[in-house]
Amino acid sequence: MSKTKVELIEDMRITLTEMSEIFEWADIEGALAVPERSDELKIDFIRKGFKWLYDIVYPAFKHAMEIWKLLPREQWERYKRWGEFSEHRESRLLEERLLRLRKIVRAKSRPDFFKRGKFNAQIKALDKKGNRRQVKSSDKRIP
């Protein structure tokens, strides 16, 4: 059984929350988000975003998490502050995986659901369509 729009959106929100720590560390926080009014869009538009998030972004995130979990966050922060630890194996591995994740998240080929301009255009089109319907129904003249 396929998921409803609400389920797809909620799953994406939960997953993006789970990814937030790595996104912050990779300097891509806020790059991906489930925008307000997502539930007003066509389900195919939402499904493309969902599929991309789970098929492309999530595996890259998991690969980065494998390295991230090797050390406590405090240790990673110390490495970053000191700056001279970039030659440590785990630092190089994490940076390679974060770079891959950054490239995926910022790619122009990401679905329109995660492109603010395209998303807003969809919402604007829905608003116009809704306004036209309201105008047409209010244009009826009473003889």
Sine and cosine of phi, psi and omega as CSV:
sin_phi,cos_phi,sin_psi,cos_psi,sin_omega,cos_omega
0.00,0.00,0.76,-0.65,-0.03,-1.00
-0.99,0.17,0.37,-0.93,-0.06,-1.00
-0.99,0.15,0.45,-0.89,0.07,-1.00
-0.99,0.17,0.17,-0.98,0.04,-1.00
-0.84,0.54,-0.71,0.70,-0.04,-1.00
-0.88,0.47,-0.66,0.75,0.01,-1.00
-0.91,0.41,-0.67,0.74,0.04,-1.00
-0.87,0.49,-0.73,0.69,-0.02,-1.00
-0.90,0.44,-0.71,0.70,-0.01,-1.00
-0.90,0.44,-0.67,0.74,0.05,-1.00
-0.87,0.49,-0.66,0.75,0.03,-1.00
-0.91,0.41,-0.66,0.75,0.02,-1.00
-0.88,0.47,-0.69,0.72,0.00,-1.00
-0.89,0.45,-0.71,0.70,-0.01,-1.00
-0.90,0.44,-0.68,0.73,0.01,-1.00
-0.92,0.40,-0.54,0.84,0.09,-1.00
-0.91,0.41,-0.67,0.74,0.04,-1.00
-0.88,0.48,-0.58,0.81,-0.04,-1.00
-0.99,0.13,-0.16,0.99,-0.19,-0.98
-0.86,0.52,-0.61,0.80,-0.02,-1.00
-0.90,0.43,-0.71,0.70,0.02,-1.00
-0.93,0.37,-0.64,0.77,0.03,-1.00
-0.87,0.49,-0.66,0.75,0.03,-1.00
-0.88,0.47,-0.73,0.69,-0.03,-1.00
-0.90,0.44,-0.57,0.82,-0.03,-1.00
-1.00,0.07,0.07,1.00,-0.03,-1.00
0.86,0.51,0.63,0.77,0.07,-1.00
-0.80,-0.61,0.33,0.94,0.02,-1.00
-0.88,0.47,0.65,-0.76,-0.03,-1.00
0.99,0.13,-0.13,0.99,0.00,-1.00
-0.93,0.36,-0.55,0.83,0.05,-1.00
-0.85,-0.53,0.76,-0.65,0.05,-1.00
-0.42,-0.91,0.41,-0.91,0.10,-1.00
-1.00,-0.06,0.95,-0.31,-0.08,-1.00
-0.93,0.37,0.39,-0.92,0.12,-0.99
-0.87,0.49,0.48,-0.88,0.04,-1.00
0.94,0.33,0.25,0.97,0.03,-1.00
-0.85,0.52,-0.56,0.83,-0.06,-1.00
-0.93,0.37,-0.16,0.99,0.02,-1.00
-1.00,0.08,-0.23,0.97,-0.06,-1.00
-0.99,0.12,0.26,-0.97,0.03,-1.00
-0.92,0.40,0.55,-0.84,-0.07,-1.00
-0.89,0.46,-0.54,0.84,0.02,-1.00
-0.90,0.44,-0.62,0.79,0.04,-1.00
-0.88,0.47,-0.68,0.74,0.00,-1.00
-0.94,0.34,-0.68,0.74,-0.02,-1.00
-0.86,0.51,-0.63,0.78,0.01,-1.00
-0.89,0.46,-0.65,0.76,0.06,-1.00
-0.91,0.41,-0.67,0.74,0.01,-1.00
-0.88,0.47,-0.75,0.67,-0.03,-1.00
-0.88,0.48,-0.72,0.70,0.01,-1.00
-0.88,0.47,-0.69,0.72,-0.01,-1.00
-0.87,0.50,-0.69,0.72,-0.06,-1.00
-1.00,0.10,-0.53,0.85,-0.04,-1.00
-1.00,0.05,-0.51,0.86,-0.11,-0.99
-0.93,-0.36,-0.82,0.58,-0.09,-1.00
-0.96,0.29,-0.72,0.69,-0.10,-1.00
-0.86,0.50,-0.70,0.71,0.05,-1.00
-0.88,0.48,-0.64,0.77,0.04,-1.00
-0.90,0.43,-0.63,0.78,0.06,-1.00
-0.88,0.47,-0.71,0.70,-0.01,-1.00
-0.89,0.46,-0.61,0.79,0.03,-1.00
-0.90,0.43,-0.65,0.76,0.04,-1.00
-0.92,0.39,-0.63,0.78,0.00,-1.00
-0.90,0.43,-0.53,0.85,0.03,-1.00
-0.85,0.53,-0.65,0.76,0.01,-1.00
-0.98,0.19,-0.68,0.74,-0.03,-1.00
-0.83,0.56,-0.64,0.77,-0.06,-1.00
-0.96,0.28,-0.15,0.99,0.02,-1.00
-0.92,0.40,-0.50,0.87,-0.04,-1.00
-0.75,-0.66,0.44,-0.90,0.09,-1.00
-0.93,0.37,0.43,-0.90,-0.02,-1.00
-0.81,0.59,-0.63,0.78,-0.02,-1.00
-0.85,0.52,-0.62,0.79,0.01,-1.00
-0.92,0.38,-0.67,0.74,0.05,-1.00
-0.88,0.48,-0.65,0.76,0.01,-1.00
-0.90,0.44,-0.65,0.76,0.07,-1.00
-0.88,0.48,-0.70,0.71,0.03,-1.00
-0.84,0.54,-0.70,0.71,-0.03,-1.00
-0.91,0.42,-0.70,0.71,0.00,-1.00
-0.89,0.46,-0.71,0.71,-0.06,-1.00
-0.96,0.29,-0.49,0.87,0.07,-1.00
0.95,0.31,-0.40,0.92,-0.08,-1.00
-1.00,0.03,0.06,1.00,-0.05,-1.00
-0.99,-0.14,0.24,0.97,-0.02,-1.00
-0.93,0.36,-0.20,0.98,0.01,-1.00
-1.00,-0.02,-0.10,1.00,0.07,-1.00
-0.94,0.35,0.60,-0.80,-0.06,-1.00
-0.80,0.59,-0.75,0.66,-0.05,-1.00
-0.91,0.41,-0.55,0.84,0.05,-1.00
-0.92,0.40,-0.68,0.73,0.02,-1.00
-0.90,0.43,-0.69,0.72,0.01,-1.00
-0.88,0.47,-0.71,0.70,0.00,-1.00
-0.89,0.46,-0.70,0.71,-0.02,-1.00
-0.89,0.46,-0.63,0.78,0.05,-1.00
-0.88,0.47,-0.68,0.73,-0.04,-1.00
-0.96,0.28,-0.57,0.82,0.06,-1.00
-0.93,0.38,-0.60,0.80,0.05,-1.00
-0.88,0.47,-0.70,0.71,0.04,-1.00
-0.88,0.48,-0.69,0.73,0.02,-1.00
-0.89,0.46,-0.70,0.72,0.03,-1.00
-0.85,0.53,-0.71,0.70,-0.02,-1.00
-0.88,0.48,-0.66,0.75,0.00,-1.00
-0.91,0.42,-0.74,0.67,-0.07,-1.00
-0.91,0.41,-0.60,0.80,-0.05,-1.00
-1.00,-0.02,0.00,1.00,-0.06,-1.00
-0.87,0.49,0.61,-0.79,0.04,-1.00
-0.94,0.35,-0.30,0.95,-0.03,-1.00
-1.00,0.10,0.05,1.00,0.03,-1.00
-0.91,0.42,0.42,-0.91,-0.05,-1.00
-0.90,0.43,0.43,-0.90,-0.02,-1.00
-0.85,0.53,-0.45,0.89,0.02,-1.00
-0.84,0.55,-0.56,0.83,-0.03,-1.00
-0.99,-0.17,0.17,0.98,0.09,-1.00
-0.96,-0.26,0.91,-0.42,-0.11,-0.99
-0.82,0.57,-0.70,0.71,-0.03,-1.00
-0.89,0.46,-0.71,0.70,0.00,-1.00
-0.92,0.38,-0.65,0.76,0.02,-1.00
-0.88,0.48,-0.75,0.66,-0.01,-1.00
-0.88,0.47,-0.57,0.82,0.04,-1.00
-0.90,0.44,-0.64,0.77,0.04,-1.00
-0.89,0.45,-0.72,0.70,0.00,-1.00
-0.90,0.44,-0.68,0.73,0.00,-1.00
-0.88,0.48,-0.67,0.75,0.03,-1.00
-0.89,0.46,-0.65,0.76,0.05,-1.00
-0.90,0.43,-0.65,0.76,0.02,-1.00
-0.89,0.45,-0.69,0.73,0.01,-1.00
-0.89,0.46,-0.69,0.72,0.00,-1.00
-0.88,0.48,-0.67,0.74,0.02,-1.00
-0.91,0.41,-0.64,0.77,0.02,-1.00
-0.92,0.40,-0.63,0.78,0.03,-1.00
-0.88,0.47,-0.67,0.74,0.01,-1.00
-0.89,0.45,-0.66,0.75,0.00,-1.00
-0.91,0.42,-0.66,0.75,0.00,-1.00
-0.91,0.42,-0.71,0.71,-0.01,-1.00
-0.87,0.49,-0.68,0.73,-0.03,-1.00
-0.94,0.33,-0.48,0.88,0.00,-1.00
-1.00,0.07,-0.22,0.98,0.00,-1.00
-0.98,0.21,-0.18,0.98,-0.03,-1.00
-0.91,0.42,0.81,-0.59,-0.03,-1.00
-0.99,-0.11,0.60,-0.80,0.04,-1.00
-0.99,-0.12,0.83,-0.56,-0.04,-1.00
-0.94,0.35,0.00,0.00,0.00,0.00
